[in-house]
Amino acid sequence: MWQQRVSRREALSQSAVGFGWLAASALLSRASSADGLSDYRLPARARRVIFMFMKGGPSQVDTFDPKPKLDADHGKELPFAKPRVQFAKTGVLLKSPWKFTQYGQSGSPVSELFPHVAQHVDDICFLHGVHGTNAAHGGAALKLHTGSDTFVRPGMGAWVNYGLGSENENLPGFITICPTLAHGGVNNWGAAFLPAECQGVPMGVASRPASEAAVKYIANPRLSRQAQRLQIEMLRDLAERGASHEARPSPLVEAQLKSFELAFRMQTELPEIQDLSGETAETLALYGIGDPVTDDFGRQCLLARRFAEAGVRFIQVTHSDSKVQWDQHADLREGHAEKASEVDKPIAGLLADLKRRGLLEDTLVLWGGEFGRTPVAQATENGRDHNPEGFTMWMAGGGVRGGFRYGSTDDYGYYATENAMHIHDVHATMLALLGIDHERLTYRYAGRDFRLTDVAGKVHDAIFA
C-alpha cells in the first residue's frame, strides 16, 4: 500500500503558516548549505561590499596616480616598449591637464577632478598597481566582474552571496543598481553554474535615470498576500511530491522555488528601502540629490547605503550611460571633467554617511573601472587609449588601511611594477576581508572545482589595518 511521505518542509508548512514557514525554510536551506562549506571561513574584517563600477576606464594618471616625469617628458616618445597587444594606435607621451594636491594627514595626492573624494583620503587605501589581461571593454569588464574574460562565470557578487548569503532573509544577498547591459551585460552579475538564488537582482538599467530604478513587480495588485502564500505552499508541495524517492526536488526546481519564496518575502521590506522620501534634506544634499549633475549617481549611492544598512551582502552601483562613460579616446579634458563631476560628491557623501552611521568599519567600499588609460596620446593631444597593464583602484573601510598607497606603476604610469595586483589578487583580497579563503570557496561543476580566482590569486594582506 502506498504511503504518503511527509517531508521536513511539509511538516513545517502544516504546523506553521505564512512568514514563519517561509523564513524557517530559507534558514534551514542556508544552514544546510553552510554546513558543507564551513572550511572556507577566515576571520572577517568586513560584512558587506559596495562596489562602485566606473564603466569605461578612468585614467589613473589624471585622477589618483600623479606622474611628474610624464609632465616633464610631455610630447616625447615613450622610452620603452608599448604592450604587444594594444586596442588602438597611440602616439607620444601626454601629460595630465589637471593639477594634483596632497590631502589629509596621509598627504595622499588627488587631482582637481575629485575635490570631494580628496577630503576622505585618510579612509582610503589606494591600489596603484592593479593590472588585467584584456584591452577591450567586454573582456576586461567580464574579467573584473567574474574573473574570466573568455567564459561565462559567476559574478563576484554571486560568489559572495553563495559564500555568505544575505544577512536579511527578506532581501537578496546581491543587488546591482542601474547595471549596464553592454560589455558583458547580465553575465557580469549572473550566477552561471552557482545556485540561481546567488545571482544579482537588478534595479533599473544604466541607460535610464536612477530615479526610475526599482525592482519590477515587487507588488501584486491582483492577489492578496494570503493567496500568494497559498500558491507558494502549493508549488512546494507539488514539487516535493513530484520528487518521487528523492529527498528533495531537483536543483533546478529548488532554485525556482527559492526565487518565488524570496520574491514573496521581499514585498515586506523592499518597497520601503527603494523609497527615498523619508531621508532628511541634509542627507539628500550630502549625496548631491536634487542637483542635475549629481542627482543620478547620488541616488544610486544612497540606495546602496540603505541596502547595506538592511543587510544585503553585495551592492553594486554603476556609473555609465549609453554614450560617453569614462572612455575618452578623444575629448579627455571635457569627458573626464564631466564624468568626475557626476560622481565626486556622491562618492564622498557615501563615505561620510557610512562613517557617521558606524557602517564604514565593516563595509568594504571598492572603486574602479575595467582598466585604466595610457599615458600616451591617442590620435590627438586630448585622448588616451585603454590600458589594462597598470591602473588604480581603491578600497575604503572594511578593515583596510586608510590613508595608504599600495603598489605602483612605472614613472609614466603605463605598467604595474611594485606590489602589482592582478584582478585575481583584488578578488582574493576582497574575499579575505570578508572572511573567505578564496582557494577553498569552490563549486564543483562539469567535473572540476571552480572558484572566483580560478587557479590564481594572492591575498595582499599588507593593506589590512
N, C-alpha and C positions, 0 to 999 in steps of 0.2 A: 504494500500500500504506500502510495506517495505521501511523504510528509513535508509540510511547508518548512523551509529553512528560514530561521529568524536571524538576521544579521545584526551586528552591533548598531548600525545606523537605523535599522527598523525598530529595534528596541528603544533607541533614543527618541525616534520620531513618535513612537506610540506613548512614551512616558513623559515627554515634554513637547511643547509646541512652540511655533514661531521662532523668535530670535534665539531662544535657549538651545533648541536643537541645531539650528544652523551654525551658531557660534561654536557649540561643542564639536560639531562635525569638522569645522575648519581647524579648531585647535588640535583635535586628535590627529587629523591629517598632517598638520605641521609637525606635531610631536613625533609621529611615526617616521617622517622623512628625516627629521633632525637626528633621531637616534642612530641612523645608519651613517651619518656624516659628521659625528661629533669630533672625529680625529683631525679635522682641518682647522680647528679653532685655536687662536692665539690670544694673548691679552689685547683687548681692544682699546684704542685711543679715541676713536670716533664711532658714532652710532648711525650716521647717515651721511649722504653725499649730495651736494648741489653742484651740478656740472654746468658751467656756462660756456656754451659752444659758440665760438666766433667763426661762423662759416665763411670760407673764402681764403683765410690765411693772413692774419695780421703780421705786419713787418716787425721783427724783433729789434732791428737797428733803428726803428723810428718810434718805439714805444718804451721798452724796459731794458734794452741792452746797448748802451751807447758805445760808439767806436771812434775814439779820437783819431786813429790812424786812417780810418775811412774818410773822415773830414779832411785830413791833411792831404790825402792822395786822390782827392776828387778829380775825376776826368782821366786818370791814368788807367793803364791796363792792370788787371788782376795779376799779381806776381806769381801765382801758382795755378795749377790746372783746375779747370772747372769740372764738375761731375761728368762722368761718362754719359749718363742719361740725363737730359735736360728737357724741360717742357717746351721751351721756345728759344730762339736765338737771342743772346744777350750781348751787351757791349761793355763799356768801361765802368769804373767804379763811380758810384753815385752817393754823395754824402746825404745825411738826413737834413731835411729842411726845417726840422724842429730842434729847439734847444733842450738840453737836459739840465735838471736841477736836483740836488740831493735833498732828501726829505727825512724827517723823523730822527730819532736817536741813532738809528742804524745808518743814516746817511745814504740810503738806497736811491739811486738815480732813476728819475722818471721824466719822460718827455712832456712837452707842453700839451700833448694830446690828452693826458689823463690827470688834470689838476685835482679832481676829487678823489680818485683812487690813490693819488700820491699821499693824501692825508692818512692813509691806513697802512703804509709800508711796514710799520713795526709789527703788524699782524700777518704779513705776507712772507711766504717763502718762495723766492723766485728760482725757477729751474731753467738755467740758461743753456744747458747742453742737451736739450731734447732733440731726438732725430728719429726719422722714419725711413721708409723704403720705397715710397711711391710719390712721383711728382705730378700725378693727376688727381683732381679733386675727388673723383669717385673712389678710386683705390685708397687714397690717403684717408678719406672720411671713414671708409669701412675699417681700415686698419686702426684708426683712433677709437672707433666705437666698439669693434668686435675682436680686434687682434689679428684679423686676416683681411688681406686686400684681394684675395682670389676666390674665396669660398664663402658660402652663406654660413655664418656662425652666430651664436647668441651674442647680443649686445652686452656691454659691461654692466649695464643696469640690470639686465636679466640674470647675469651671474650673481650679482649682489643679492637680488631678490631670491634666487634659488638657495644661496648660502645662508641668508639671514631671515628672509621673509619680512613682512611688514610688522611694525610694532602696533598697528591698529588693524584688527581683523575686518573692520568695516571699510577699509580703504586698500587700494592696490599697493604693492611694495615698490612699484616703479611707475612714475608718471613723467611724461615728456610734454612740455608746454610749447606750443607753436613749432613743432618739428618741421624741418624741410622735407619735401617729397622728392628732392633731387639728390643725385650723388650718393646712392645707397638707399635713400628713402626709408621705407619701412624696415628694411633689413638692419638699419642702424639701431633700431630699438626692438627688434623681434627676438623671439625666444629660440628660433631654429629648432634644434632637437631637444632642448630642455622642455620640461612640462609647460604647457601653454599658458598657465596662470603666471609664469615668470615674465612674460613679455610686458613691454611698456604700454600704458594706457595713454593715448594721445589726447591732448586738449587743443583743439584748433589746428591750424597749419600756418607755416611761415608766410605764405602769400596773402593771408588775411589778417586784419587788425587783432591784436591781443584782446581788445575789448569784446570781441566776439568768441573768444576761446572758451569752450565749455565741453564737458563730456556729454556726448549725444545720448538722448533717450534716457536720461537719468530719472525722469518721472514718467509714470504710466497713467495717462488721463482716462484710460478705458477700464482698467481693472483696479479693484481695491487692493490694499496690502494683503488682506486675508486671502483673497482669491489668488494673488501671485504666490503666496506662501504655499497654498494647496497645490498649485501647479508644480512647484519645485519638489514638493514632497512626493507627488505622483511620479514625476520623472525619475527621481532617485529610486523609488520603489520598483518601477518598471525596469530600470537598469540593473538593479541588483537581482531581480527575479530572472532577468534575461541572461545573467552571467552564468547560468547553469551550475556546474560544480566548482566554478572558480570562486575564490574568496571575495572577490570584488570585481566591478566592471573593468573592461579593458582600459588601458591608459588613455586612449583617445576619448572614450565615453566619459571617463573620470574627469578629464580636463574640461570637457564641455559642461559637465555638471558643476564643477567648481566655478567656472566662469559665470554660470547662471546664479549660483549662490552668492558670489561676490557682488554681482550686479544688483542683486536684491538688497544686500546689506549696505551697499554704497548709497542707497537712497536716504539713509538715515543721517549721513554726515556731509556728503559731497556737495549738495546744493548750498549749504551754509559756507563751506570753505571757498567755493567759487565766487561767492558774493562779497565784494569788497566794500559795500556801502557802510558797514559797521566800523571801518577803520577811521581813525581821527584825521582831521585836516592836516595836522602836523606830520603824521606818518605818510600820508599821500604825498605831501610836498617833499618829504625826505627821499622818496623814490622818484621824484620828478613827474608824478602823475598829475595831469592837467596841463602840462607843458607839451605842445605839439611835437617837440623834438624828442623828448624823453618818455612820453606817456606810454608808448607801446612796450618798450623793454622794461620800463618801470613796473608795469602791470605784471609782466612775467616774473620779475624778481620778487614782487610782493606775494604773488601766488606761491612761489617757491618757498618763501618763509612760512606761509600758512600751512603748506603741506608738510614741511619739515616739523613744524610745531605739532602737527596732528599725528605724526608717527610714520610717515612714508619714508622708506629707506633710501631711495634714489630718485632725485628730481633733476630733470634736465630742462634748461631753458636755452633756446636757440636764437641767436641774433642773425637774422637773414631776411632776405626778401626775394622776390622773383627777378631782381635786376642786378644791382651792383655788388652787394655783400662787401667783403673785405678784399676783393680780388682786383687790385688795381695794377693791371698791366700797363695802364696809362692813367693819367689824371690822379697820380698818387697824392698830391697835396690836397686836392679837393675831396677825393674819395675817402682817404683815411681820416681827414678832419671831420667829415660828415659822419662817418661810422662811429668814431670815438665819441663825438658829442652826443650820440644817441644812447650810449651805454655807460659812459663815465659816471654820471651822477647816480643812476640806478644801481650800479655795482657797489659804489661807495655807500649808498643807502642800505643795501642789503647787508653789507659787512657791519655797519653801525647798528642796524636793527637787531641782527643776530647777537651781537656782542652785548647790547644793553638788556636783552632778554635772557642772557645766560645760555644761549644756544650755540655760540660760536665755538666754545671749548670742545664740544662733542659733535660738531657739524664740520665735515671736511668740504671746503669750497674749492673747486677745481676750475681753472680758467684756461682757455686756449683754443686754437684752431687746428685744422688738419695738418698744416705745415706753416712755415714762415715764408719770408721772401728774400730774394737775392740782394746782396749788397751792390751788385752791378745793375746798370740800367737796362731796361728792355725797350728797344726801338727809339725812345726819346729819353730826355733827361727828366722825365716825370712819370716813370713807371718801373715796377720791379716784377720779376718772374717768380714762379713757385719755387720754394726751397725747402725740401724735406731733410736736408743734410745737417741743419743746426738751427734751432729756433727756441723761443721762450714760451713756457707755460708757467703758471704759478698755482700754489696752494695756499690756503689760509685756514686757521682754526684746526679742529680735528686732530690735535696732537703734533702738529708740525712746528718747527722753529720759526717764529715771527722775526721780521727784520733780518732775514738771512738770504744770502745769494749763494746758490749752489750750482756748480758746473760752469762751463764757459764755452764760448766759441772762439775761433781764431781772431786775429787782430782786425779783420774786416767783417766778421760775423757770418761767415759762409758755412764752416764746418764745426760740428760739435767736437770739442777737444777734451779738456779736463772734466772728469766725473760725468762723462756722457751718459745720457739716459735714453735708451731706446723706448719706443712706445710700450713694448712689453715690460720694461722696467717701471714705467709710470703706472701701468696696471698692477704689477706685483706690489709696488709700494702702496698704492691706494688700498688694495685688499688687505695688506698687512696692517695699515692704520685702522681698518675696520675689524681687525682681529681674525683675519682669514689667511691661512697658509695657501698661497697661490698654487703650490705644487700638489697639494692634497685635495683642493676643491676640484673634483673631476666628475665627469659624467660619461658613462660608457655608452657608446653609440657606434653602430656599424663595425663592431669588432675591435674597437680601441677606446682608450680613455682620452677624453678631450678636456681641456681647461682653457681659461681665458688667455693665458700666456703661452699656450701650445707647448713647445719643448724648450722655451727660453724664459727670460725674465729674471731680474735680480732686484732684490729689495734694497733700496738706498736708505738705510736707517740713519745715516748721518744727518738727515733732515728732521729726524724725530726730536721733539722737545724733551 
